Amino acid sequence: MKKNILSFALIGLAFLHFNYSQPVSADSLDTIKDQQEQARQEIQSLQTEVSTVVEEVKKYNETLMNIEENISTKEAEIEETKEEIAEQEEVLKARFEQASDRLQSLQVNEVSQNIVLTVLGSENISDLLNRALVVMRLTDAGNQQIELAEEEAQKLIDLNEKLVDTRLELEEQQEEAVVQKEALDSKVTSLDTLILENRSELSSLVKKEAAEVARIEEARRLAREEAERAAAERESAQARIEQKAVQAKNEQEESTSSSAKQVSAKPAASKSVASETKTSAPKKVETKPVVKTESKPAQSSGRTLKVQATGYSTKQPGLSTHTFMGIDLRKNPRVIAVDPSVIPLGSKVEVEGMGVYIAGDTGGAINGNIIDIHFKTVAEALQWGRRQVTIRVLN
């Protein structure tokens, strides 16, 4: 009795170890999968943000290149304007010198002193007009030279103003370029900082993922070892129980055999006494020989048996998913393992309180009135344990 209690206690411990170690690994696996998905989403978001910033940097670079090209163009225009101003200054200088020379020539020429006499000495009106025109041309030549010089001077002033305006415009563009360059530098600095932060975060996520995977693998390894140890304890406890049952069965058979021998000896003694003390007519007493019967019941349809049934599941470590008859327990779990000499393989068997099963498997420890009932889960099998039930062989 104590051995049986100890065996069931070991089975209970194995059940607790199995139930409380497995879910931890499952929860850890779900957690690491969630973390991996979050890490992927964060990395994708960071990559999108980096791409946006890079595009913005490209735009700033294009703007800066355009400004630099404009600055180069303006500088070329300034140089051209300076050259044009220098040329106009030379032209203006030459014109002033020419006008000055002509005025001096008119002042020293005797013709200029006799202009009135020349006009008055005309022979007719036509001659008078011609001589007056010549005089006007001579006197206006110097004035024309001066006017041309003044026009060139005004052009020089306009060129100077254009140069000033160009310079102011160039300075404004330079200031704008400086502002944009500073904004660009700030944006590039922010981008570099963001990239460094993203890389650091990504590295942390990778390390965290590796650590979680290592932890889960270690938990799974410990769970497997615990399950194997629990299964070994259960098998050991079940072997002891079966050994105890076989021993009890043998003792019961020996007791039955001894009782049968005693019963067969008593009629013989009675016959001897009756023959010695005859008080009436002799009466023939027939004694039938007592035949030792085996404990195995006859194989007939619809017969009822008392058996010891142990629960098991194909999901236990080391057990196959297919039975001796080739039945896939994952598709058809309602199978019992039997001793074919007691219950033929392929028979339908009704288990008390459980329904109909197929006798489709065997086992090395299944001898006589012993069966194993398959359950879908290990928890159900351990909860059933080992108990005595009544079964009925249907066919």
GISULRA-V949583 format. One record per residue. N is the residue number from 1. RES is the residue in one letter. OMEGA is omega in whole degrees, -180 to 180 (999 if undefined). Layout:
# GISULRA-V949583
N|RES|OMEGA / N|RES|OMEGA
This chain:
# GISULRA-V949583
1|M|179 / 2|K|180 / 3|K|179 / 4|N|179 / 5|I|179 / 6|L|-180 / 7|S|179 / 8|F|177 / 9|A|177 / 10|L|177 / 11|I|178 / 12|G|178 / 13|L|178 / 14|A|178 / 15|F|180 / 16|L|180 / 17|H|-176 / 18|F|-175 / 19|N|-175 / 20|Y|177 / 21|S|-176 / 22|Q|-176 / 23|P|-180 / 24|V|179 / 25|S|180 / 26|A|179 / 27|D|180 / 28|S|179 / 29|L|177 / 30|D|-180 / 31|T|-178 / 32|I|177 / 33|K|177 / 34|D|180 / 35|Q|178 / 36|Q|179 / 37|E|177 / 38|Q|179 / 39|A|179 / 40|R|180 / 41|Q|179 / 42|E|179 / 43|I|180 / 44|Q|178 / 45|S|180 / 46|L|179 / 47|Q|177 / 48|T|180 / 49|E|179 / 50|V|179 / 51|S|179 / 52|T|-179 / 53|V|179 / 54|V|178 / 55|E|179 / 56|E|178 / 57|V|178 / 58|K|179 / 59|K|178 / 60|Y|179 / 61|N|178 / 62|E|178 / 63|T|-180 / 64|L|179 / 65|M|178 / 66|N|179 / 67|I|179 / 68|E|177 / 69|E|178 / 70|N|179 / 71|I|179 / 72|S|179 / 73|T|180 / 74|K|179 / 75|E|177 / 76|A|178 / 77|E|178 / 78|I|180 / 79|E|179 / 80|E|179 / 81|T|179 / 82|K|179 / 83|E|180 / 84|E|178 / 85|I|-180 / 86|A|179 / 87|E|180 / 88|Q|176 / 89|E|178 / 90|E|179 / 91|V|180 / 92|L|179 / 93|K|-180 / 94|A|180 / 95|R|177 / 96|F|-180 / 97|E|180 / 98|Q|179 / 99|A|-180 / 100|S|180 / 101|D|-178 / 102|R|179 / 103|L|179 / 104|Q|-180 / 105|S|179 / 106|L|-178 / 107|Q|-176 / 108|V|-177 / 109|N|-180 / 110|E|-180 / 111|V|-179 / 112|S|-180 / 113|Q|-177 / 114|N|-178 / 115|I|-178 / 116|V|180 / 117|L|-180 / 118|T|-179 / 119|V|-177 / 120|L|-179 / 121|G|-179 / 122|S|-177 / 123|E|-179 / 124|N|-177 / 125|I|-178 / 126|S|179 / 127|D|179 / 128|L|-180 / 129|L|180 / 130|N|180 / 131|R|178 / 132|A|178 / 133|L|178 / 134|V|-179 / 135|V|-180 / 136|M|179 / 137|R|-180 / 138|L|-177 / 139|T|-179 / 140|D|-178 / 141|A|-180 / 142|G|179 / 143|N|179 / 144|Q|178 / 145|Q|180 / 146|I|179 / 147|E|178 / 148|L|179 / 149|A|179 / 150|E|178 / 151|E|178 / 152|E|178 / 153|A|179 / 154|Q|177 / 155|K|177 / 156|L|178 / 157|I|179 / 158|D|179 / 159|L|178 / 160|N|178 / 161|E|177 / 162|K|178 / 163|L|179 / 164|V|179 / 165|D|179 / 166|T|179 / 167|R|178 / 168|L|178 / 169|E|179 / 170|L|179 / 171|E|177 / 172|E|179 / 173|Q|177 / 174|Q|178 / 175|E|178 / 176|E|178 / 177|A|179 / 178|V|179 / 179|V|179 / 180|Q|178 / 181|K|178 / 182|E|177 / 183|A|178 / 184|L|178 / 185|D|179 / 186|S|180 / 187|K|179 / 188|V|178 / 189|T|178 / 190|S|179 / 191|L|178 / 192|D|179 / 193|T|180 / 194|L|179 / 195|I|178 / 196|L|179 / 197|E|179 / 198|N|179 / 199|R|179 / 200|S|179 / 201|E|179 / 202|L|179 / 203|S|178 / 204|S|179 / 205|L|179 / 206|V|179 / 207|K|179 / 208|K|179 / 209|E|180 / 210|A|-180 / 211|A|180 / 212|E|178 / 213|V|179 / 214|A|-180 / 215|R|-180 / 216|I|178 / 217|E|178 / 218|E|179 / 219|A|178 / 220|R|179 / 221|R|179 / 222|L|180 / 223|A|178 / 224|R|179 / 225|E|180 / 226|E|179 / 227|A|178 / 228|E|179 / 229|R|179 / 230|A|178 / 231|A|178 / 232|A|178 / 233|E|180 / 234|R|179 / 235|E|178 / 236|S|179 / 237|A|179 / 238|Q|178 / 239|A|179 / 240|R|179 / 241|I|-180 / 242|E|178 / 243|Q|179 / 244|K|-180 / 245|A|178 / 246|V|180 / 247|Q|179 / 248|A|179 / 249|K|179 / 250|N|179 / 251|E|180 / 252|Q|179 / 253|E|178 / 254|E|179 / 255|S|179 / 256|T|179 / 257|S|180 / 258|S|179 / 259|S|-180 / 260|A|179 / 261|K|179 / 262|Q|-180 / 263|V|-180 / 264|S|180 / 265|A|-176 / 266|K|179 / 267|P|179 / 268|A|179 / 269|A|-180 / 270|S|179 / 271|K|180 / 272|S|180 / 273|V|-179 / 274|A|-180 / 275|S|-179 / 276|E|-176 / 277|T|179 / 278|K|178 / 279|T|-179 / 280|S|-180 / 281|A|-179 / 282|P|-180 / 283|K|-177 / 284|K|179 / 285|V|178 / 286|E|178 / 287|T|178 / 288|K|180 / 289|P|179 / 290|V|180 / 291|V|179 / 292|K|-179 / 293|T|178 / 294|E|-179 / 295|S|-178 / 296|K|-180 / 297|P|179 / 298|A|-179 / 299|Q|180 / 300|S|-177 / 301|S|177 / 302|G|-180 / 303|R|-178 / 304|T|-178 / 305|L|169 / 306|K|-177 / 307|V|171 / 308|Q|-174 / 309|A|178 / 310|T|179 / 311|G|174 / 312|Y|179 / 313|S|179 / 314|T|180 / 315|K|176 / 316|Q|-179 / 317|P|174 / 318|G|-179 / 319|L|-178 / 320|S|178 / 321|T|-179 / 322|H|-178 / 323|T|178 / 324|F|180 / 325|M|178 / 326|G|180 / 327|I|177 / 328|D|-176 / 329|L|178 / 330|R|180 / 331|K|-180 / 332|N|-175 / 333|P|-175 / 334|R|-177 / 335|V|173 / 336|I|175 / 337|A|-173 / 338|V|169 / 339|D|-175 / 340|P|179 / 341|S|179 / 342|V|-180 / 343|I|-178 / 344|P|176 / 345|L|-178 / 346|G|180 / 347|S|171 / 348|K|-174 / 349|V|177 / 350|E|-180 / 351|V|-177 / 352|E|177 / 353|G|-175 / 354|M|-179 / 355|G|-174 / 356|V|177 / 357|Y|175 / 358|I|175 / 359|A|-171 / 360|G|-178 / 361|D|178 / 362|T|178 / 363|G|-177 / 364|G|-178 / 365|A|-178 / 366|I|-180 / 367|N|178 / 368|G|-176 / 369|N|179 / 370|I|177 / 371|I|171 / 372|D|-180 / 373|I|179 / 374|H|176 / 375|F|-179 / 376|K|-177 / 377|T|178 / 378|V|-180 / 379|A|179 / 380|E|-180 / 381|A|180 / 382|L|178 / 383|Q|177 / 384|W|179 / 385|G|179 / 386|R|-177 / 387|R|179 / 388|Q|-179 / 389|V|177 / 390|T|178 / 391|I|178 / 392|R|179 / 393|V|-174 / 394|L|179 / 395|N|999
